C-alpha cells in the first residue's frame, strides 16, 4: 500500500486539465464551472442523485464524475446522502409510476433554493420507454425541472457542462 | 428415471422454436417437472407468462428445453410450491398476465404496486382492476427485535428498491427486499415492435449489461429467423462483451472495497474502469457500447487504430492490476471485513441456479459461454474460476480471476479476428428463438416469438438477478446491519434488469 501511495505522490495526476486539443473544452469548462460555483454557492454545491426508473446507465456515468479523470469534487461539487443536504436533485429515468411518490417526497424534502436536473433521454419525455403503462413520461411530468441533459447516457463531460449551464442560468436570473 | 430429452420426445413440439425444443406439457408432466426441479436434478432457467400460457425454461445437465403449460382455466399449478426459486417469477406472472399460480404460498403481488391504473397490463384487453393494497412484509418474531426500513431512495448513487431489515441489536435476523420500483413495462413496449426497435429496448433493460442484453436479444431473434450472424460479428460481439465484463468487474472490485471504507482500491480500480470505457468509446463510439450489437450482426467495425487502442488498454491493465490485487490480498483490515462475511451456501446457489460470480463463489461453475455455449467461445481458451467459500471475499476473487480471463480473451479475439462482413440482412418471417448469454453478473435469458412480418409477438428477458436477489437475503442472515452495503455490492444485483 505504501508503494502505491508513494507512486501516486510522484506520478502526475490523472485529473484532466491537460490542454490537448480534444481535451481543451473540458479543461475550459472546468475552470468556468469553478468560478461560477464559488460566486453562487461559496465553493459548494451539494447534489442528491435520484434514480426514478433509469436502466442504471446514467448512474454509471454519474459515478464516473467522481473518478480521478473528472474529479468533480475539485469544483466543490459533491454528492450527498440525503435530500435534506442537497441544493440540486439529479434525477434519472422516465419516472416509473412505482417511483412517483418517492420522487415527489424526495423533492419535498429538499430545502429551497433547489434545482432539479433531469438526466438522460428517458428523463426528458420517457425516451425509449415513452407510451408505457408503467411510466409518467419524464421528470417534468412530476416535479418542476430546471434543466434537461440529453444523452443515453450523457457523457461525464456533458454532465459537467450541464451543471455549469445551470449555475449560469441562475446567476443571470438574479 | 426420465431425462429432460426423454420428456421432450414424449411431448408434442410446438411451432418453430430454436435452437432448443419447446413442447406443450399437461398437468401431470408439469407436476413431474416441479418434482425434478425440487429434487435438484434439473435447474430452472426462467419462467414467464404469455396470453393464456406459461413457459418454463429448464436445464438438465447440458440439455435445455422450454415447457409450455396451457392455462385454459386462467391459472397453472404453482412450481414454487415445490421449487422456491420460481416464487417471485410466479408473482410477476400473476401481476402482468393475471394468470393464477394455483397453490402458491405467497399471495402478495410483486411488480405491481397498485399504481399502474389497471391490473394484468400485459394481457390483451385486460380490463382487470388495479390490485393496490397494503404490502405486508414477512414477520420476524422474538424478543427485542426491531425493524429498519431502507429505500426505495438510497443514500448512494444506486438504483431504487426497498429493504426491510429485522434486527436484534446489530445482527440481522431477516432481510426482505421489495422490488419493482423501476418497472418500466419493457415487455409490453416490445409487443408489435420491429426487431430494430425491440433491440434498442433490450439494450436498455440493465445499462451495465447493455451489450449482454443486446447480444441475448440478437441471438434469440436470429434463432427465431433461422439465420446466423457473419463470423466477424461473432468475434466483435465477444470483444464488446468482454470489455463490458472488464469494466463492470473493475468497477465492482473497487466499489466493494469502498463499502468497506477502503477508498484507495476504489480510486485505482475506477481509473482502470474509465480506461476501459474510453477504449470502448474510441473503438465503437459509445462508452457503454450501447446499440452496437443488433440482430444480424454488429453496427460498428474496428480498424487498426481501434485494435491498437485495445492492445494499449490490455498493457495498461496488466501493468496496474497486479499491484491492486496484491493490495487487496495484503490489507488485513480490508480482509477482516470481506472474509467470512455474507456466506452463501453451495446448496442454495445450486438450488437457485445462481449464475455469475454469485454462483461461482459458492461452487456452482455454470458459465453460459461454455454451456450451452455460443460462438466464438468454443474457439477460445479461458478458465471459469470457481471457489467454495461463498463469502464476500470469494466474490471479489472470482471477479479478479475473471478480469484476468477477460484480458486473455480480448487478446485472443484481437489476434484471430476473421475478416468479412459484420452484418447480415434480416429476412421477414416468423418463428421462436431463445438465447442464453453470459453477462458480467450471470446468464441472461432472452426468448422471443416473432410474427410472420418479423415483428415481436412476445419477448421475455430474464435477468440473472431474479435468482440472486433471494440469495442475498439468505446470505445476510446473522451478519451485522453495517455489513449490508458490503454484501449487497458483492452481489451487485440489477434492479432495472429485474424489474423490467
Interface residues (C-beta under 8 A of the other chain):
Chain A: X1 X3 X4 X5 X14 X49 X50 X51 X52 X53 X54 X55 X56 X57 X58 X59 X60 X61 X62 X63 X64 X66 X67 X68 X69 X79 X81 X82 X83 X93 X94 X96 X97 X98 X99 X100 X102 X106 X122 X128 X129 X131 X132 X133 X134 X135 X152 X153 X155
Chain B: X113 X115 X116 X117 X118 X121 X152 X153 X155 X156 X157 X158 X159 X160 X180 X181 X182 X183 X184 X185 X186 X188 X189 X200 X201 X204 X205 X206 X207 X208 X210 X251 X264 X267 X268 X270 X271 X273 X274 X277 X287 X288 X290 X323 X324 X327 X330 X331 X494 X495 X496
